[in-house]
């Protein structure tokens, strides 16, 4: 992914179409001077609709379209002719897009399937023509309903990256390097914190032409749930992952403490994240000898874990096996 092109949050102003007015027309023909009411109904105003598109991965195309306006419905006509409906506006969004009310932040719905459509803002109903109001006591009603006004307001669209495996760890834990080794993704890699500024996705090939999707999430720091570092903005992406792969580097001064800090940040953000399947992987394990590995394993005796090295490919096949086993358990 090109970092400058990845947009996972937009706020747009929406205005649905007004409904068309009903017609108050009275039938008048050469030999039927008092033919009675024949006004048709007005068309409904245009909706604003979100549609899932599996080929999109960012909300960039909506970033510069802050105002979205649907068409108005047309008025009804004589001979009970219906007015045309206003033109709908269909906004294509990536799978995993959440819609919220722009004022209250209230959750509205989520788009998760290709081609799925949900109405973000409904157009106003068209007014009824005078034909609906005739009766035995009022045979020539000279009035009709006006169309309902459309809706108007701000909406928030948030993208949660859809992936099978989410990589969770402190900055420089080796997440981007692992993704570059097991997939064709080319994330930016360097030995300083916050190299990754946006989520990166990679397809990991497995045995028998099977595969799974792995997401490299920007590094979390202690206090991320309070808005420190970059973590808060990207913690929501972890909510869409089937399992979480925690990475703690071999040169960490306290592996168990670092793991629990990461768990604590996720729990404070959303306690349900701890219900996900998870695995702890000790990265950069080429720096360890057998004795140090045993010491770390003793330290982590109650935590399922695995040692690997992206640099030497040590235990990479075993790591993929374990992930596949968890995903299909």
Secondary structure, 3 states (H helix, E strand, C coil): CCHHHCCCEEEEEEECCCCCCCCCCECCECCECCCCECCCCCCCCCCEEEEECCCCCCCHHHHCCCEEECCCCCCCECCCECCCCCCCEEEEECCCEEEEECCCCCEEEEECCCCCEEEEECCCCCCCCHHHHCCCCCCCCCCCCCCCCCCEEEEEEEECCCEEEEEEECCCCCHHHHHHHHCCCCCCCCCCCCCCCCCEEEEEECHHHCEEEEEECCCCCCCHHHCCCCHHHHHHHHCCEEEEEEEEECCCCCHHHHHHHHHHHHHHHCHHHHHCEEEEEEECHHHCCHHHHHHHHHHCCCCCEEECECCCCECHHHHHHHHHHHHCC
